[in-house]
Amino acid sequence: MTTAARPLLSVRNLVTRFGRGRGAVTAVDDVSFDVGVGETVAIVGESGSGKSVTALSILRLIPSPPGRIESGEILFEGRDLTKLSEREIMEIRGNRIAMIFQEPMSSLNPVLTVGLQVAEPINVHRRKPWDAALGTAKQLLGRVRMSDAESRLRAYPHQFSGGMRQRAMIAMALACEPRLIIADEPTTALDVTVQAQILDLLKDLAQGSRCSLILITHDLGVVARYADRVVVMYGGRVVEQAPARELYANPRHPYTRGLMASVPRLDGDTSKRLVPIDGQPPNLARLPAGCAFAPRCRQATDLCHRERPALAEIGPQHQTACWLETPAHV
Amino acid sequence: MRRLLALIPTLLFASLIVFATVRMIPGDVIDMMLSQNDLAADKLSREQLVQALGLDKPMAEQYLIWIAGILKGDFGQSLWQSTPVLELVLQRLPVTFELGVIALAVGLVIALPIGVYSAVRQDTVGDFLARSFSILLLAVPSFWMGTMVMVFPSIWWGWSPEVNYVKFGDDPIQNLKQMIVPAMVLGASLSAVTMRMTRTMMLEVLRQDYIRTARAKGLNQRLVIMRHALRNALIPVITLVGLQAPLLIGGAIVIEQIFVIPGMGLLLLEAVNQRDYPIITGVFLTVGLAVMLINLMVDLSYGLLDPRVRTR
């Protein structure tokens, strides 16, 4: 909830597609959101909602072919990332914007030492020689609260536990003091006991350096605790967007409400039963003509099935794409 | 060390097979010797000859005598020239070794860059050409390529590879000039499979999460490939190269014949033609040992490439 004049990152009408012609799938469809300086924005959705593709699109890491950014703008520090040359985007990756991935097991190179992998961005972007970069890497491992950083530098990823690897990934992301860290489900593959540690660490370190954070997750519990603002995605589109507090107090889209009802809450009425959302996440290759959520929505009307609702302002900084919330609804 | 000791039973088993199969080759050294005029002139009787060569004893006893000899470092003597087999083998081994090493180097120099290029430019014209090239290399037998290399340059330019062998120790330049063409022919045919394997493994590795991580760090394509992908892709390729060792030796026999290089291959071929059992078994045993040592080295090299193997 920053009131900065210009957001750090502004994604405008992003469309990312995979494949061509009739088999083409629109994984991200007309997605817009802002991330302010020092702000933590959570992108929430089921698998296949387009949240990961959105994240990868920002750094232009979509495997291409088959994927490509079809249209839209990704404004970062005043520059449109979609228009940069390969060389220019490489200078931003790992330097101004860093990324943390879901699987710490497979996201680290098994044949290179952890030290080298953490030091690498410093070597590449800061053009520091290896011994200096490794010195910084050692400090970084200390900052992510790894004991015995000296010997950890020489260790290989397979000698680390999942939580340790994710710490190493965070150290790597922090290496060049980025302005934005995109964390794509950073704790999904970890033990529940470690999840909170890692997220606390990430949040602390990001806040400490006024670094913005995009937290991609399907876990609303995580959202409540760490995010300033929430973007809810469904079927490749944004269905609701609001400050975290507002969203929890006043969820408007039936999908958001469904998500909330399916997650246990400790602060609310614990005697209430959890309500699952019926049906399956949509097949992006065959989205319905109307609202993508309509087939699973209990309140869906004819109009919902027929026409796609646009994202509309329904309160201060609160937007949703639902006919039920639109005055024009008949 | 333990790994080296483990080779002994394998080698013993191999020796038994070698010893038995050699004697199953149709035709008999005695018949061949007797059919040669100069020997016939000696008026040696068949029995005398058999006895002199120790071929009258039962097979099992012959084997034990042979093995006992080997343990003492005596591989027996050639039945024809009464030269010690060990001496012949040691004379020829460096030649074949040199041919093999150069061929392997040539093979890898062709295979690795093209394989990597082919993977990185998957489904482009370059990839298509590289794959066609590897299929061509795979399809063309090395004896044919060797013959063509002998024949056509001599027709077109009056040039043909040197056939009077010069030892590396005597004149390294001349020796290398002589070896490079046969080694290239041999290496080319080996490179085909390695190239395809490199491409496949590289494609596999490029799909891995850690490659995405490397790109997300802002590394350029060269660093992503050379530092992050290649080493991972090479692990299975090295295995393949190790498995190709027997193929390399088999190929060397043919190539040595074509280019008249006095290596193990030529020695073996002559020995088989003359049914010179001690030489044949001696050569086979040496080759067997070489293959085992190569495989051992391949196993050990995993440790260098893959830290997960090292700590185990």
Interface residues (C-beta under 8 A of the other chain):
Chain A: L59 L61 M90 E91 I92 R93 G94 N95 A98 M99 F101 E103 S106 S107 L108 N109 P110 V111 L112 T113 E120 P121 V124 H125 Y156 H158 Q159 M169 M172
Chain B: Q208 D209 Y210 R212 T213 A214 R215 A216 K217 G218 L219 N220 L223 R227 H228 R231 N232 L305 D306 P307 R308 T311
